[in-house]
Amino acid sequence: MKKTHMRELFAANPNRFREFFIEAAGIKLDFSKNLITAKTMKLLADLAEERRLTDAVNEMFRGEQINRSEQRPALHIALRNASERPIYVDGQDVMPEVRATLEKMELFTWKIRSTQWRGFSNLPFTDIVSIGIGGSFLGPKLVSAALKPYWNDTLNCHYVANIDGTHITEVLKHLDPETTLFLIQSKSFGTQETLENAKVARHWFMQNGGSEDTIGKHFVAITANVPSAIEFGIAEDNIFPMWDWVGGRYSLWSAIGLPTALAIGMDGFRALLSGAYAMDEHFRTAPIDQNLPIILALLGVWYSNFMDADSYAILPYDHYLRGLPAHLQQLDMESNGKRVTHNGDEVDYQTGPIIWGGAGANGQHAYHQLLHQGTRLAPADFIIPLHTHNPVANHHAILFANCLSQTQALMQGKTLSEAKQELIAAGMSAREADALAPHKVIPGNKPSNTVLFERATPRTIGALIAMYEHKVFVQGALWDINSFDQWGVELGKQLGNEILRKLVSAPAREQSSPTLDASTQGLVDLYLGRDKHF
Ligand SMILES: O=P(O)(O)OC[C@H]1O[C@H](O)[C@H](O)[C@@H](O)[C@@H]1O
């Protein structure tokens, strides 16, 4: 069946932009440049109803154990619940704990920013180093960077995640232990990368003027595993709680967001939560056909399951939001990279897409070529604020024009006859134009969304991220998969420990550890410098 080109859809319906435009919680979505008609959207909404999506949404908001393989609720929405509505986990309202933690964050943030709480030599802090990985890194890092215009000028915020020693070395190199505060961020307090980096930080602190007595001034932990944090040497008062009903990749709204709160202040952090809450309320109450995250999710399903798209691009046209693709990669791919239904049956349809992307306009000079003329279908979200925090010359107008021209080019493309006419108008002979024109044909009809907001404020950034969280949730519900576990991550960790034993233990002990496949063993030998193969 021949698809109607979007050019024709636009030509046939002067109202198309208005018809496929929606706004909620300060986020505007133009979804008119998609391969859809009103009928498509109606059928997709029917699919959502058939899959009893509303029931799934209500289950999440009620705190039911929707993470069935781990028998837990997924209650990031409780972290930003600004209403009086209690939210129960095992019969207990979690809201008092959530509020108490926000108050503890508020007091701590105030003490640090007002310089009441100082380092061991009585100097105020100048640098915060957040040590964490995965959800204990990507979300706070994204939000802190996105809200840089709101930073307090006296506090710098750094992130260390990778176990590659280069990461922490490069960060510590420029810091002064007297004025550096470490936040050890780990829900489990059992993540190898984080614990090893935390040990290095502690060692560095001790070697450079710190002591057992002053460690309490410089080290704070955010974790659901208080005993392990205490065992590591963190004072109990310096531990901010987390709960097992918050998934790591949904944890930036919890005390894991402390670096952000320190950087932008607690009023800013509360505004971030209020933006997410506004999106939660919209998501919980708006009908399917007027529901922003649901519409985004249905479009994603349309391309994944009906048009074989493997990937989905996230293209923020905002330098402050350049970390968004990385955060959404974890959010989406760790949530919906699943192969069995809730009941454990293997799915016979595609689930979560490969998320990729980067900041515009930079990407236009790199991977956009494939979007325009490659053979793969890669739907994309173009994300841009209407106003910039940095009105430099004409830059924002140029950026905006670039963003729009990309979605326009993806949609309309360039036909063979248009390409030929252009070449002839430029002075080429008909023969030359015939030879070159096919290379210049751009089929168009490539889908994209344009996501806009007034300005990157704490509120709009909160709403934007919550929108994507709910999009991912909706897709998980439609695919009948558990979006809240991540068993696939575990195998690598398990095998990694076995290999590590081979790399660092004495040869005699190494003999007794399990035999490796020939490739892995060959690579171990290379590392150990005892390669005999070449
Ligand atoms: O916060 P932590 O317990 O240290 O976990 C950090 C990260 O590591 C894990 O391997 C998971 O894949 C992530 O979802 C998690 O965010």
The ligand as an ORCA input file, in Angstrom:
! r2SCAN-3c Opt
* xyz 0 1
  O      22.187      3.855     42.805
  P      22.886      2.534     42.680
  O      22.303      1.485     43.553
  O      24.360      2.699     42.893
  O      22.666      2.032     41.216
  C      23.184      2.692     40.106
  C      22.716      2.071     38.808
  O      23.275      0.793     38.642
  C      22.547     -0.302     38.209
  O      23.401     -1.206     37.600
  C      21.311     -0.079     37.413
  O      21.384     -0.590     36.131
  C      20.862      1.358     37.375
  O      19.479      1.389     37.189
  C      21.218      2.082     38.638
  O      20.739      3.399     38.577
*
